[in-house]
Amino acid sequence: MRVRRIGGRPVGPRTLALVAAGGLCIGVGAGAVIASALGVTSWDVLTTAVADRSGLSVGVAGALLSVAVYGACAPFGRLPGWGNLVLLFGVSAAVDATLAVVDEPGALAGQLGLYVVGVPLVCLGVALIVHADIGVGPLEMVMLVATDRGVPLVRARAAIEVTTLTAGGLLGGDLGLGTAVFAVSAGPLIAGWLRLLRWRRTPSWEPASGGAGAEELEAGDGQVAHDGERREDDGARHERPSRRV
């Protein structure tokens, strides 16, 4: 399987701001879902299990698990970017801060309200950090490894969610009906947010369509293709007529 992989964006204030905003959305959204007590996200089934067993906060447990997942993805050609440091601190702090100020609602309507707000917010955060393209979250890193090898995004995300919640459930994490809803809805929601962002270039998670002029790499190759602007500049230099007589 051959895939197109485009070079990541330069690290700057704008891309760092996108990652920070994405991390904030994920942290606040995850905190809201946890506080709803209707069932946490698949990732937080695992983080809550580790937090309960270790005595750490949910945010700190999530940060440590993220480091472990990034290390596992490295041999497959997906290395952490500069934005991962922002994510580690941003998501961890946002989750713990949200849980510190949001109490579990007493009424079912309040629980549903937190859940309905939290799930799309988590998925928006995922889309923002993938859009920034300078570092993604742990499950998104695994998702990109899968899409590099031709697995459709929605299918890859669903498999990742199910695997994560199964591991967390076996460790005693918080499971509920909301967990199952998130597992099947995260993929379509993330894909929808990505479409709304309307990228001006081919995202790194999208398999190559085989279009003319696209530079393709073997799946898992650590190299990246130059973006279209650079190829156009190179072509312009080659076409420039010589001044020699």
C-alpha positions, 0 to 999 in steps of 0.5 A: 500500500502506498500513501501520500505523506505531506511534510508537517507545518512549520512550528510557529505561534499559529500552529502552537495555538491550534494545538493548545486550543485542541488540547483545551477542547479535549481536556474540558470535553473529557472532564465534562464527560467524566463528570456526567457519570454516564460513561467516559471516553474509551481513552478515559476508561484506561486513564481512570483505571490507571488513576484509581490504581496508582492514586494519580489524578486522571490528567497525570495518568493520561499524560504518562500513558500518552508518553508510552503510546508515543514510544510504541508508535515510533517504530512505525514511522510516526514520531512525536512532534513539537506540539506533543509537549503542549498536548501533554501539559494542556490536556492534563491540566484541562482535565484536572481543572474541569473535574475540580470545578464541575460536580456530577449533576444530580438530575439526568438532564444535567448529566446528559447536558454535560455528555452532549457538550463534552463528546463533540468538544473532544472530537473538535479538539482531535481535529484541531491538533491533527489540523495543526500537524505538529503533533497529535494525541496518543490515540490519534498517533495510532490512528495515523499509523493505521491510515498510513497503511490504508485503513479508512479513518472511521474504521481505524478510529472505531477499532482503536476506541474498542481496543482501548476501552476493553483494556481499560475495562479489564483494569477496572476503569469507568464504563457506561452506556456513554462509553459505547456511544462515544466509541461508535460516534468518535470517528464520524465526528472527527471526520466531520470536524476535519471536513469543516476545517477545509484544509488547503492541502492534503492532510497527512492522514489521507491516503493518496488518490494517485493524482498526477504529480503527487509524490508517493512514499511507501507506507511506514517510510519515515520520509515526507513528500515536499508540499505543492508550493515547493514543487511549483517553485522548483518547477519554475526555476527549471523552466527559467530560460538561461541568460547565457549566449 
